[in-house]
Amino acid sequence: MHTNPAAAEDGFETIYHIYNDGNYVGAVNEGEKVEELAAAKLALAEEDFTELDLEPDESFSMIAEQVFEPSENNEQEVLEKLDQELDIKAASFALTLDGEVIAQLKDRSAYDATIRELLLAYASPEELDQWEENKRTGNGLPELEAGQTQITAINIEDSISGTRDQADPETISTPEEAAEILLAAKDITVSVEKQQKEEENVKFETVEKEDKNLFIGESEVEQKGKDGEKQVLYKMIEKDGEQLEREAVGEAVTVEPVEKIVLNGTKELPSIGTGEFVWPAQGGYISSKKGPRWGKQHQGIDIAQPDDFAILASDHGVVKTAGMHNTFGNHVIIDHNNGFETIYAHLDSIDVKVGDKLTQGTKLGVMGTTGRSTGIHLHFEIHENGVNKDPLNYISE
Ligand SMILES: [Zn+2]
């Protein structure tokens, strides 16, 4: 609304031309009456729309003119006509989609709330709060904790904007209503870029080392492996809530893994016996000694009812015989390369072959009852320089 102070120069008077809605309404002498009329209409409308910022229609204007001889005017008629025609509008913020106004909002912050309402279809409130906070402070993105996600960019791919406007007070939408209108008007496309930090395992590595104190073929775990931890930063792109891309863009190890260390023996297997013999079974008892039996000589000892059927090399040596024999059945002979030989007979199965180097205590087969045998047992002999000896002079139960 435009008014000029009334200038009362000699012989001149000020009149006021009134325009509304693109039309000339008429002229009045007293501009204050027009202002009073507008103020009264405004006050009346404000009773109904207390939340809105009301003002006369922007097409309403009053232009002062200096005239020498004012013509007679119909001021009262003009005021009545204006009273009927003058609209009271709300100052608004128009929401436009592809250049067309699709809703009227109260103000700029209602427009921002509408956009947020729209984005809530694609991101969580927490994510949006963080995103808005980041934009507001301009401090850049905060460092994420493991398990956290944050938005790094939002792009609404449709042309949505807002502009200052005027609207009928009853057409003003709430942000929720405007967002609904927006989502109903078109398939809005929103892409969101996010960062995510996750804690992940770091698999331990296995390192093999040679160990000269272990025999070839033997191995030992010197150090147990333990997985470590790392934090991995992912970059993700979501379009309309659907994940299009997820890529690791960085990682930091927080707990170093502990490597597993395995020692592999390099020591040559001893092929020469110690001269000391160990019990060739696991438990069991002597069911028959060396000596006369059933009118014959029993050439060794019998061991029966062991805890486990494994048969063990009584001393270091080299397998001289491994195979079937009428009397002995499956049997093994070890040459201890120090004048001694040991015989293991009636085995159910043999685990070694001729030429194998065996260390003392190595399993060479399974106790059985093959050959000339009554019941499961081990027949065990010791020979020294070709002479059959009593094993009980060398070993005991
Ligand atoms: Zn026997």
Residues whose N, C-alpha, C, O or C-beta is under 5 A from the ligand:
A	BS01	ZN	I301 D302 H379
